[in-house]
Amino acid sequence: MKMKKAILPFLVLAALVPMLFVHSCANTTDAPSGGLKDTIPPVIVMIDPLPGQTEFPLEGGSVVFTFDEYVAIKDPKNIFLSPPQSRQPDSRIRGKRLVVSFPEPLLPNTTYTINFPDAIADNNEGNMFPGFTYVFSTGDQIDSCYLTGVVNDSNTLSPVKGARVLLYKDQTDSAVFNSLPYAAAVTDDWGFFAISFIQDTLYRMYAVEDQDGNSRYSPETERIAFIDSLVRPLHVVNDTVPELLKYDMTDTLACRARVPDFELQLFQERNNRQFLRAHERVAPRAAYITFGAWDAWVDTLWVRGYPADHIITQFNTARDSMEIWINDRRPVPDTLSLMVNYRKTNADGELEPVLEESILALEKKVQAPARGRNRVQHTDTICLFSVDAKPELVEQEGISLSFALPIIYEQFDSVRFVSINPKQVRTSEPFRFERDSLNLLRYVIRPEIKYQTGWEYELRIPEGAFTDINGFRSDSLTTKFKLPDDEKLSTLILDLVNPQYDYVVDLMDSNLGKTFRTFRVHEATKIVIPYLQEGSYAIRIFEDVNGNSLLDAGSLLELRQSEKVRTVQTDGDRAISIPSSSEIEQTVDLTELFKD
């Protein structure tokens, strides 16, 4: 759809009247000495050539914006040309004028826009110019369609400011890696964008962080989002469209009222090239190796000079890192030779078996302690472990025992768990030990009783209960705890119904920055979350489609989005207010929550 010259006057009007900014702006002058502080942003009073200019020269052209006061360029990167060029537009200040020119020839018969939010401020008080969109064409007409959208973080669902949204007519997979887009825009504080004055045709749509500013996707360092299908503009430009106006970003009501056509979820792709990335010796008998990609495939691994059954290994959950321990009492040399037979990505992008050697040198900071009595600390000669029994989590997670090194001998039957009632009567209680299936350094103690408020509980571990791979025995340890008994604490009950997959449910702060509790859900259930302080929380849930308890990122080339993330909403707000001394129950229909 094209815009004819006869209907261009609204563009001129929009340029000379502050119609594209929802708050009217008065002319600003220097405040008298001792007067009120200047809080009014600069205003454009003239543009040459006027918006809607056609037959703009391909080379040597420039646009001059005249303001009502002296201004400065705060961030030249925010003066953004669409379609972008390989080089940033040249911008300079001459008195009250901003002059924008182009270091490369423009494309013929193309509609261009210049946007500059957060780029210009006055010289007096640094009041920021709210932004402006200038349109011109190197052909004989102006394209007139537009589309809008928002870009959010796929993990937190928070809006992403400064993401670059790219439209391509080229529908090949390689376009976003190798080519400049047909049109582009940058998201504002609310993750919102509008790409205006574009042709009515089909496009591929992407969003990238674009840290290098080249309007292309660099998968090693940047996150990306994409729309699965081709997109087409839904609207025609009009000077009263709310989504095309420039807003004060602190005007929450107005900014949230804008209706996006599309929503993109920004994620960090996994590196698909597998290789042995790094290795380090962290203790005389401990080391680790890391791989370039998830799901490393290790056929065999050994350390020269040690039998295979003396080597203990453990992958992390993502299988991109492996811990290695030597279970051998002999003195360990300062340098070890680690041999790894694994599947590495070759030049054709395929996995093939390779054998690589890594030299594990013992740094001075982790070398074995000297023999002198005064130079050996007690912690250097014992089996180190810690006990975690958080009162608010012990019913859900049990009592955690975490070891610094694998243990080779244990006397679990020597451990005692005691309950102490309000009359100080002590009772030895039964319990069971569980080894963490994902972490061989961690065990969980689960008492076979129901905890009671007002009772005290005691875990007693005697000296020598455990021996690690160094041959060191553990010290004794006693841990005591009680359930929280503050009457002001509250309980949240989530009734999860109609599941279709496995899910991971996180209780987080309202900004999704900190996780307080995590639950894994395989079927319809009620989750009881007790002992909550008064405050604002959020419930984040993601579909764990492959059951690995990880939030898996998407893949651009496979056209696979990240696993879906949602927050439980209350009256359109993800923040759940928990008052003191209360019990709140909320039903969550998981199928309804995750429907597109």
N, C-alpha and C positions, 0 to 999 in steps of 0.2 A: 504494500500500500504506500503510495507516494503523497507528499504534501505539496500542493501547487503554490506558486508565488502569491496568488490572490488571497490565500488564507493565512499569510505569514504575519499580519500586523499584531496578533496576540503575542508573538515572540518578542517584538519590539516593546510592547507594553510591559511584558513580564520583566524585561531587562531594566527599564527605567523607573518602574514602580516596584516597591519591595513586595511583590505579590508572591514570589517564591520563598518568602520567609514568613512564617505564620505570625510573628510578632512585628508590628510596625516599628520602623526605625526613624528617629528624628535626626536632623542634621546636627553634627557635633562640632563644638568649638572648644578652644582652650578655656578651662574653668578659671575664673578670677582667683587671685591669690586668697587663700583662706576659704574658698567656696566649696561647693559640693564636688565630690570626686566624680570624674568622668566615667560612666558605666555604660555608655552607648557605643555599640560597635560601629565601625565605618560603613558607609553606604556608597554603592556605585551610582554615579550621577551621569556617566556617559560611557558608551562603548563604541569603538571604531575598529572594524565595520560593525554595524548593528547585527544583533542575532538574526539568524535565518539567511545570512549572506550565502548566495550561490556563486558558482564559477570562481570560487576562491583559488588563488594561484597555487600550483603544485609546489613551487619553490619560491623562497624569498618573502612569503607572506607573514604577517604578524597581526596580533589582536591587542588593542590597547584598552585597558579598563581604567577609567578615571574615578577616583574616590573623592569624597567630600573632605578628606583630611589626609595628612601624611600617614603612610602605612609602611609596614615592613613585612618581609617574607619570613615566616616562622619556620616553615618546613617546605622546601621546594618539591620534595617527593610527593606532597599532597596536591600538587597541581598536575592533574591526571588527564591524559589525552586518550580518547577512545574513538577508533581503534588505536591501541598503543603502538609506538614505534620501538625500535631497539634501544634508542636513547631517550632520556627524559627531555620533555620540552624545556627550552631555555626560557628563564624568567628573570626579569630584573626590574628594579624600582627606579623610576625617574620622577622625582618630586612626588606628586600625588597619584602618579600613574603606575600601573603594573603592565609591563609589556611582555607578552608571551609570543615566542617564535618557535620554529621547528627545525631541528638540526638535520633532519632527513627529508627528502622529497615526500609529499603527501601522495596518497593513492588517487587515481582518477575516478570520477563519478562515485564518490564515497561521501557519506554523511559522517561528520565528526562532531564530537562533543568535548568541551573542556570543563572539567569539574575541579573545584578547589575548596573542599571542606577542610577546616583546621589548617589552613595554609597562610592566611593573611591576618594581621592584627594592626591596630593603630599604634602610633608612636608614643602617645601620651601615657596610657595606662595598660597597654597590651590587650585591649578588648578584642576578642577574636571575631573576625568576619564570619557570619553564619554559613557561608557557602553559596555557590551559584553554579548553574549549568548553562554553558554557552554552546550554541549549535551553529554549524556552518556546513557547507557542502562544496566539494570540488566539481560537482556536476551541476545540472540545471534545476535540480529539485531536492527537497529535504525528505528523507524517510520519516515516517510518522508513527510507527508502532513502539510499544514499550512492554516490558515485563518486570515483575518485582519478585522478591524472595527474601529469605533469611538464611543465614549460615550459623549453625550451632555446633558446639563441641559434641562429638558422638558419645563421650563418656559422661559428661556432666550436664549436657543439654543447655549449657550456658551460651549466650550469644558470643560470637567471635568478631571482635572489631579489627578492621584492617585487612580482612581476607579479600583476595582479588577474585572476582567472579568473571569467568571467561566463557564467551560464546563462540562456537566454531561452526562454520558451514561445512568444513571438511569433517566428514564423519568417520575417518579412519582412526584406529587406536593410537597411532603415533602422533597425531596432530598436537595434542596437549604437551607432548614432550619436545617437539621440534619446531612448531610453527607459532607465529603470533596469532592471536584470536581476531575474529571479525569485529567483536565489540567486547567491552569490559567495563567493570565498575568495582568500587571498593566499598566494603560494608562499613556502616557507622557504629556508634557505641552499642546499638541494640542488635547488631548483626544484620541489619536491614540493608537492602540494596535496590536500586532501580536502574535498569539499563534502558535508556530512552532513545528515540529517534533511530530506530532500526527497521530493517526490512521485514515484511510479512513473509517469512519462510521458516523452514525447519532448521534447528540448531542442536548441537551437542552442548550441554551445559556442565561446567566444572567450577569448583572453587578451590583455590590453593592459598597457602600462607605466603608464598612468593617472597621468601626472605632475601633473595638476591635481586628482586625487582625487575626480572626479565620477562614477566607475563607468560612464563612457561612453568611446567611442573618438573621439579627436581626431587625424585623420590627418596634420595639419600638423606635429605635434610628438611623436607617440607611435608606437611599434611595435605590431604586432598579430600574433596567430596565430589560426588557426581550424581546426576539424575539418570536413572536406568534407561529411560526412553528418550526419543527426540522430543524437543520442546518447540512450541510455537508461541509468538506473542499473542496475548489475549485482548489487548486494548490499544486505543488510539490516543496519542498525546493530547492533553487538554490542560490549560493553565490553571484549572481549579481542582485537578485531581489531588486528593490528599496525599497519596503515596509519592507524588513528585515534588511536594513542597519541601522546603528546608526547615528543620525544626531545631529548637533549643533542645539539646540532648537531655537536659534535666526535666523537661516537660514529659513526665512519665505517661500521663493520660493520653496526650496526643501521639507520642511515639508508639505506644502499644495499640492505638486504634488503627494503625495502618494494616492493611490486609495483604499478606504476601501471596503470590501465585505459586511459589515453589519453596520447598524447604530442603536444605542440604545439610548433611551431617559430616563434619570434618574429622578425619581419622588419619593415623600414622600407619602406612602400609608396612607389613612385615618385609624384611629383606629376604628375597627368595634365593639369593646366591649363597650357597653353603660353603663355608671354609672355616679353618681353625683360626679364630680371631686373636686370642690372647691366652697367656698362661702365667701363673704366679705361684711361687712357693710361699705359703703363709705361716708355716711352722715346720720344725724338723721332719715331722711325719705327715704333713698336710699340704695340699696344693689344690689349685682349681684350673680348669680350662674353660674358655668360652668360645662359642661358635657364632658365625655370622647370621644364622637364621634359626628359627624355631625347628623343633622336631629333628634334631641331629640324629643321624644313623651311624652308630659306632659298632663296628663288627667285633673288634678286639682291642684291648688296651693292656699294656704291661710296662713295668719299670725294670730296666736292666739290672740284673743281680738279685731279683726277688721273685719267688714263685708266684704264680698267678693267684693262688688261694690266699696269699698274704696281702693282696690289694683289695681295698674296699672302695666302691664308687657309688655315687648317688647323683642322678640328674635332678635339676629343679623342675617345677611344674611345666614350664614352657619347653623344656628339653633343649635349651640353648646355653646351658651352663652345667658343668659337672664338677663335683667335689671328689677329691681323690685322697685316700689315706693309706699309709703303709702300716700293716699290722705285723710288726716284727720287732723283737727285743734287741737285736743287734744295733750297735751304733750306726747312725745314718750319716752318710757322707754329705759334705756341703753342696755337692753337685750331683744331681740325679738325671738320668736320661729316660724320658718318657716317650714311649712309642704308641702312636694312635693310628689304628687302621679304621678309616671311616669313609663315608660317601661324600665326595666333594663335587661342587658344580664345575663342569668343564667349560671350554670356550663355546660349546654349542648349547649351553644352558641345561645340560643333562647331568645327573648324578653318576659318578663313577668311583670305584674303590681306589683309595690312595693310602699310602703309609707315610706318616710324617713324624719326625723326631722333634721333641721340644726339650730344651735343656732347662732344668729347674734348679736354679742356684739359690742357695740360702743366704738371704741378705743379713747383714750384721744385726739389724734390729730384731730378727726372729731367730738368731742362732741359739743353740742350746746354752743354758747358763753355765758360767765358769764354775770350777770345782770349789773355789774358796768359800768357806762357810759364810763369811760376811757378805758375799756377793750373790748368794742364792736366796731368793724369797720363798716364803711358804707356798705361794700360789704356783711356783715353778715346779713343784714336786707333788702335787695332788691332782686327783681327778676332779676337774671343775664342772659344776652344774649349778643350775638355778631353779627355784620353785616359784611358780606364778599362780596365786590363788586370789584373783580379784573378787571381792565379795559380791559385786553386782553381776559377775559373769560365771561364777563357779558352778551354779546349777546347770547352765547351758553348756559350758565348755570343759567342765571338770578342773582338776588341779594339774597344771602342766609342769613336767620335769624336762629341762633342756640341758643337754650336755655339750661341752666345747669340742669333744672328740668322741668317736664311736666307743662304746663300752664293750668289753669282751668277757666280762664276768659280772654277774649281778646276784644279789640276794634279796629278791623282792619280798620273800617271806619274813625278812627281818624288819621290814617297814611296818609302822603302827599308825593307825588312824583312830583318833579318840574323840568322842563327843562329850561335852561337859554341860550338864543341864544347869538351870538357874540356881539349883541348890548345891552346885559344885560336885555333883556325882559324876565320876568319870566312867565311861563305858568304851571298851575297845570294839570298834565297828568293822564289819566286813567291807572289803573293797576289791576292785579288780584293776589290774594294769593293762593298758592298751598301748601298743606301739603305733605311732603315727604312720599311716600307710604311705605318706608322701615325704616323711622326714625321719630318717633312721636315728637322728640325734634327739628326737623328742618322744616322750612317753606321756600318757594321760592317766591319772588316777581317778577312778569314778567310785565313790562310796556307794554301797548298796542300801542306802537309807534315804529318807526324805529329810532334807534340811529344815530346821525350825528356827524361826525368829526368836532371838533372846538366848539362844544356845551358843556356846563357843566350840570351835572345832580345832583340832591340833593334829598336825602331821609330823611324825618323828622318824627321821632317817638316821640310823646309827652309823658310826664310823666304819669305813671299810665295806659299805653295802655295794659299792660299784668299783670296778677297775677299768681304766681306759686302755687304749692301744699303746700308751707309753709304759704301761705297767704300774701306773700311779693309782693309789686307792683314794676314795672320797673321804672327806671330813663328815662329821655328824652335822645335822641341821634340824631345827625345829621351827615349824611355821604354824602360826595361829591366825584364825580369822573368824568373823561373825557375818551373818547376813545383814545387809543394811536394815536399820529399824527406824529410820527417820519417817515420821508420819506425813511429812510433806511430799515424799516421793510418790510418783504416779506410775500407772501401768497402761501400756498401749497394747491392744489386741487386734491383730490383723487376721481377718477371716478370708483366706485365699481360696477362691472357688474357680471352677471351670478352667483348669490348666490344660495346655496343649503340649508343652515341652517341660524340660527341667528349667528351674529359675534360680537365680541368686538374688536374695533380698538384702539390701543394706539399709540400716538406720544411720542417717548422716545428719550433719548440721544443715541448716537451710540453704547454705551456699554450695553444698555438695563438695566441701573441701576436706572434711574429716569423717571417718567412718567409726561409729560407736559399736555396732553389732552387725554380724553377718549371719545369714541363714541360707541353707540350701534346701530347696523345695522340689520334691519329685511328684507330689500328688496334692489334691485338695486338703488343706490343713488350716488349723488355727495357730498362729504364732503369738505367743505371749511374751511381751517385753516389759519386765518389771523394773523397778528402782530407777525411774527416770526423773531427773531434775526438771523443775519448771523451766520451760523455754520453747524455742522454735526448732523444729526438726523437719527432715524430709525423708521420704521413703523412696529409694531408687531400686528398681527391679530390672534385671536384664534376662533375656531368653538365653539360656545356656544350651544351645541346640546340640552341641557335640558332647555335653556333659563333662567338660574339663574344668569347670568352675572359674574359667578365665573369660574376660570380655574380649572376644576375638575381633580383630580389625578386619576391614574389608579388603578387597583386591580390585584394582581398577581394570586390569587386563582380563580378569575373570568375570567382570561386571557383578561382583559380589559385595553387597553392603556389609557394614559392621553388624554384629549381633545387636538386635534391637534393644534400646534402653528407654525406659519410661519412668516417670515419677508419679506417685499417687497425688492426685489433685483434689483440693478442697476449695470449692467456689472459684475454680480457675487459678488457684495459687498452689504451688508445690509445698509451701511452708505449712506445717501442721503445728498448731499452737497447743502445747501441753500445759494446762494449769497445774498448780500444786494439789496434792491430795485427791487425785481424780483417777478414774478408770475410763478410758476411751476405747470403744470398739468400732472398727471400720471394716466393711466388707469390700473386697477388691475382686472384681471379675477379671481374671487374667486375660481371657480371650477378648473381652471388650476393651481392656486397657491397651492391648497390643494390635488392635485392628488398624489397618492403614486408613 
